[in-house]
Amino acid sequence: MAKEKIPSTGAVRLLKQHKISFIPKPYRYADKGGTKVSARELQVDEHQVIKTLVLEDEHQRPLIILMHGDREVSLKNLARQLDVKQISPCPPVKADRLTGYQTGGISPFGTRQAIPVYVEKGILELERIYINGGKRGFLIEISPQDLLAVLQPQMVEVGI
């Protein structure tokens, strides 16, 4: 069987530049399938599959939150922790433009524009995580400590 080619995404290039070890995890993408589909396809716990969500505050300033696949983000708690009035999902067209990735394939690594990143605290307690590598149907397996080293995100506790 031929070795699958690793996509040359901004995320992959950034991780290689930082000499971060990762394992490519391609899978069959399903539109609107989310982390349930990727976890099933890769036969991993959905709790270890990390969602990359692009949100914005009331002034339309973007931010990225990383959340366990089997949990949701409490937007009210996040707004409170960030000391802003309101947090809402960023429109997909705007998220695609800001990150340089396509919705469903957005990675927190190598975004077109520098965007503040927040991470659910529990993610950092896992041994390994699966996070988008910058393309639909392409996750990367990585250590949460490497994610921390490259992104330097702010920790929050907003999962429900």
N, C-alpha and C positions, 0 to 999 in steps of 0.2 A: 504494500500500500504506500502511495506517495505521501511524503511529508507535507502537511498543510502549510501554506505560506502565511506568515504572520502579517496582517495588514499594517501598512506604514502610516499609522494615525499620529496625530499630535501627541496623544497620550503615550503611545509606544516610544516615540522619539524622545519624549521628556524622561521617561523611566530609564531608557538606555543611556541618556546623557548623564543621569544621576547614578548610573551603575547599579540600578535596583533590579534585583532578581524577581522575575514573575513567570508564571506559567500561562500561556495563551489557552483560552477555553472557548473555542467556537461552538455554537449550537444553532439549531434550527429556530430562527426568529419567527414569532407569531405576533402580528400587529395587535396591539393592546393586550398582549399576554402577560406583560410585566414579569415580576420576579417569580411568580408561580410557575410560569412556563420555563424560564431559564433554570430554576432550581430542579424542576422535574427532568428537563433535558440533560442537565449535568449530573443528576443524581446526588445533589447536595442539599443540606438543610436550608430552607428559605431564609432562616434567621441570619445565615452567613452571606446571603446575596444582598449586596448593598445598593439601595436606590440612590441615584444622583438627581436631586430635585432642584430646579431653578425657580426661585421665588423672588418677590420684590416687596419693598416696604411701601408705605403710603406716598413716598416721593419718587417711586418707580426706580429706586436704587436696587440693583440685582444682588442676590446672594445665592449660594449653593448650600444645601443641607444634605448630608449623607445619613441615611436611615436604614435600619434593618428592613429587609424585604417583607417581613411578616408584621410590620408595625406601621402606624401612621404618624404623621407629624401633627402635634397640637399647635396650630398656627397662633392661637391666643397665648399659649405658654412661651412660644418662640418670640413673639412680639414683646412680651413682658421681659424675657431674659435679655433681649437686644435693646430694650428701652426705646421702642418705637410704638406708634399707635396701632399699626396694622401690618400684617404680612399676608400676601396672597400669591397664588401661582402666577408665574410669569407667562404671558401668552407664548405658545409654542414657536411662532414665527420670530418673536423677539429672542427667546431662549436660544434658538438655532443660530441667529445672527451674532449674539453675544459670545457663544461658546465655540462656534465654528463646527459644531456637530449637529446631527439630525436628531430630533426628539425620538426617544427610544434607543438612542445610541450615544447619549451625552455622557462624557467622562469628566470627572473633576480635574483630571490631569491635562495640561497642555491646552487650556481654553484660549480662544482667540484674544479675549480681553481678560485682564486680571479681575477676578471676582472673589470677594471674601468667602471662605469656606468654613462651614460649621459641621461638626460631627457629633452624632449621638454617642455619649460616653461609653455605653455598653459595647459598641463596635470595637473599641480599643482593647477590650478584655478577651476578644476571640483570638484563637491561634492563627487562623487563616481566614481571609475574606475573598469574595468574588465580586468584582466591581467592573463597571463598563470600561472597555478599552478604547472607546471612541468610534464604535461602529455597531449598527444593529446586528445582533447575533454574535457578538464577540465580547466575552468577559475575560478578565485576567484574574488569576489567583495570586494573591500578594499577602504579605504580612502587614497587619495593621500598624506596626511600628515603622515600616517603610512608608506607608501612607502618611503617617504623622511627620516623618522626616522631610518628605518632599512638599507636602501641602501646608504644613504648619497651621492646621485648622484650629478654630476655637471650639472647645468642648461645651456641649449643651445637654440638657436632659429634658427632651420634649416629646419622647415617644409615647404613643398610646396604643 
